[in-house]
Amino acid sequence: MQYDSILRFDRVSEITGLGRTSIYTKMQRGEFPQGIKLGDRATGWRMSEIQQWIERQAERRDSGRK
């Protein structure tokens, strides 16, 4: 079994360069990975899903799409 790290918000924000409002707006629009509820006031994201999102952004840039 392979394990995937769970990133908390501050790390996701640091990696993506996005702020809280941008992340949650993009999540609502289906443009960003959905968070995983970890507790009453805690959300995390799978590292692999964040990496895939970053790769898709780079592919869009390279293809000239917005």
C-alpha positions in Angstrom: 0.0 0.0 0.0 1.3 3.4 -0.9 0.5 6.4 1.4 -0.3 9.9 0.3 0.6 12.8 2.5 -2.2 15.1 3.7 -1.3 18.8 3.5 -3.0 21.4 5.7 -4.2 24.8 4.4 -1.0 26.8 5.1 1.1 24.4 3.2 -1.4 24.2 0.3 -1.4 28.0 0.1 2.4 28.1 0.2 2.8 25.5 -2.6 0.1 26.9 -4.9 0.5 30.6 -4.2 -3.2 30.9 -3.7 -5.0 32.5 -0.7 -7.9 31.2 1.3 -10.6 32.9 -0.8 -9.1 31.8 -4.1 -8.8 28.2 -3.0 -12.3 27.9 -1.6 -13.8 29.7 -4.6 -12.0 27.4 -7.0 -13.1 24.4 -5.0 -16.7 25.5 -5.3 -16.3 25.8 -9.1 -14.7 22.4 -9.4 -11.4 24.0 -10.4 -9.3 22.8 -7.4 -9.1 19.6 -5.5 -11.7 19.1 -2.8 -10.5 19.2 0.8 -10.8 16.2 3.1 -12.5 17.0 6.4 -10.1 16.0 9.2 -12.1 17.3 12.1 -14.5 20.0 13.2 -12.2 22.8 12.1 -9.6 21.0 10.1 -9.3 20.4 6.4 -6.5 18.7 4.4 -5.6 18.0 0.8 -3.9 15.1 -0.7 -0.4 16.0 -1.8 -0.9 14.0 -5.0 -4.0 15.9 -6.0 -2.3 19.3 -5.4 0.7 18.1 -7.5 -1.7 17.1 -10.3 -3.5 20.4 -10.1 -0.1 22.2 -10.5 0.8 20.0 -13.5 -2.6 20.8 -15.2 -2.0 24.5 -14.7 1.5 24.2 -16.3 -0.1 22.2 -19.2 -2.7 24.9 -19.7 0.0 27.5 -19.8 2.1 25.6 -22.2 -0.8 25.0 -24.6 -1.8 28.6 -24.5 -5.2 28.0 -22.9 -6.5 30.1 -20.1 
